Each structure stands twice: as C-alpha cells, then as structure tokens.
Amino acid sequence: MRKQWRKRFFVRVLLCTKIFFTVLFFSACDTQSSSGNSGKPTYVSPSIDKRGRFRKGHIRMPASTDKNAVKNRNKSRYYYHTRGKYRRK
C-alpha cells in the first residue's frame, strides 16, 4: 500500500514538472520580439501565387508602432482626398 502511494506521488510530481517546463518553454520562445528589424524596409522577393500568376518583387516598408499612426494616416488621406494637389475639380 505504501509503495503504491509513493509511486503515484512520484508520477504526479513528474507530470507536474513536465507540464511546468513545457509551459515555461513555450512562453520563453517568443521573448525576443522582431522590433530589432522593424525600422528597416525589407525586400519581398518575386513569387508565383496559387493561381499561377507572377507576383513582382517589391520593398515592404515597416509598419509604424506609434499609437496615433492610424489616426494620422486617416487625417492625411482625408486631406489629400478633399484639398490635395491631385483632387478632381
């Protein structure tokens, strides 16, 4: 009876440590964010899409991390659509 109890206890402890280290491993995998490369534009190489059409290579500019970036972009878009140089007359 005592040996069975020890065996069950050992199995439970082993299972708990496995779960703990698995959670720790998966949470530690993404500690380094990709912010080191966020300030540089990257080149997207040409490829062929799923329909078989050729997609040209281009430069992808970095996305802004500023909290007001979306608001500023919308304001600018509104300005150039209503008062800008290229508006229809």
C-alpha positions as CSV (number, residue, x, y, z in Angstrom):
1,M,0.0,0.0,0.0
2,R,2.8,2.4,0.9
3,K,4.7,1.6,-2.3
4,Q,1.7,2.3,-4.5
5,W,1.2,5.7,-2.8
6,R,4.9,6.6,-3.4
7,K,4.7,5.5,-7.0
8,R,1.5,7.6,-7.6
9,F,3.1,10.6,-5.9
10,F,6.3,10.3,-8.0
11,V,4.2,10.0,-11.2
12,R,2.2,13.1,-10.2
13,V,5.3,15.1,-9.4
14,L,6.9,14.0,-12.7
15,L,3.8,15.0,-14.6
16,C,3.6,18.4,-12.9
17,T,7.3,19.2,-13.7
18,K,6.8,18.2,-17.3
19,I,3.8,20.5,-17.6
20,F,5.7,23.3,-15.9
21,F,8.7,23.0,-18.1
22,T,6.5,22.7,-21.2
23,V,4.7,25.9,-20.3
24,L,7.9,27.6,-19.5
25,F,9.5,26.6,-22.8
26,F,6.6,27.8,-24.9
27,S,6.3,31.1,-23.0
28,A,10.0,31.7,-23.4
29,C,10.1,31.0,-27.1
30,D,8.9,34.4,-28.1
31,T,10.7,36.6,-25.7
32,Q,12.7,38.4,-28.4
33,S,10.3,40.5,-30.5
34,S,11.1,41.3,-34.0
35,S,11.5,45.0,-33.1
36,G,15.2,44.9,-34.0
37,N,14.3,44.7,-37.6
38,S,11.2,46.9,-37.5
39,G,12.9,50.1,-38.6
40,K,14.3,48.7,-41.8
41,P,12.4,48.1,-45.1
42,T,12.5,44.6,-46.3
43,Y,12.6,43.2,-49.9
44,V,9.8,40.8,-50.8
45,S,11.1,38.5,-53.5
46,P,9.1,37.8,-56.6
47,S,6.9,34.7,-56.5
48,I,4.1,32.8,-58.1
49,D,0.7,32.9,-56.4
50,K,-1.7,30.0,-56.1
51,R,-3.3,30.8,-59.4
52,G,0.0,30.6,-61.2
53,R,0.3,34.3,-61.8
54,F,3.7,36.1,-61.3
55,R,3.9,38.5,-58.4
56,K,6.5,41.2,-58.7
57,G,9.1,41.7,-56.1
58,H,8.8,44.9,-54.0
59,I,10.0,46.7,-50.9
60,R,7.8,46.4,-47.9
61,M,8.1,49.4,-45.7
62,P,8.0,48.9,-41.9
63,A,4.7,49.5,-40.1
64,S,4.6,52.3,-37.6
65,T,4.4,51.4,-33.9
66,D,3.1,54.8,-33.0
67,K,-0.2,54.7,-31.2
68,N,-1.5,57.7,-33.3
69,A,-0.3,56.3,-36.7
70,V,-3.7,55.1,-37.9
71,K,-5.3,58.4,-36.9
72,N,-2.6,60.5,-38.6
73,R,-2.8,58.3,-41.8
74,N,-6.6,58.8,-42.0
75,K,-6.3,62.6,-41.4
76,S,-3.7,62.8,-44.2
77,R,-5.8,60.7,-46.5
78,Y,-8.8,62.8,-45.9
79,Y,-6.8,66.0,-46.5
80,Y,-5.4,64.8,-49.8
81,H,-8.8,63.5,-50.9
82,T,-10.6,66.8,-50.2
83,R,-8.0,69.5,-50.7
84,G,-4.9,67.9,-52.1
85,K,-3.0,68.6,-55.3
86,Y,-4.5,65.7,-57.2
87,R,-8.2,66.1,-56.4
88,R,-10.8,66.2,-59.1
89,K,-12.2,69.6,-59.9
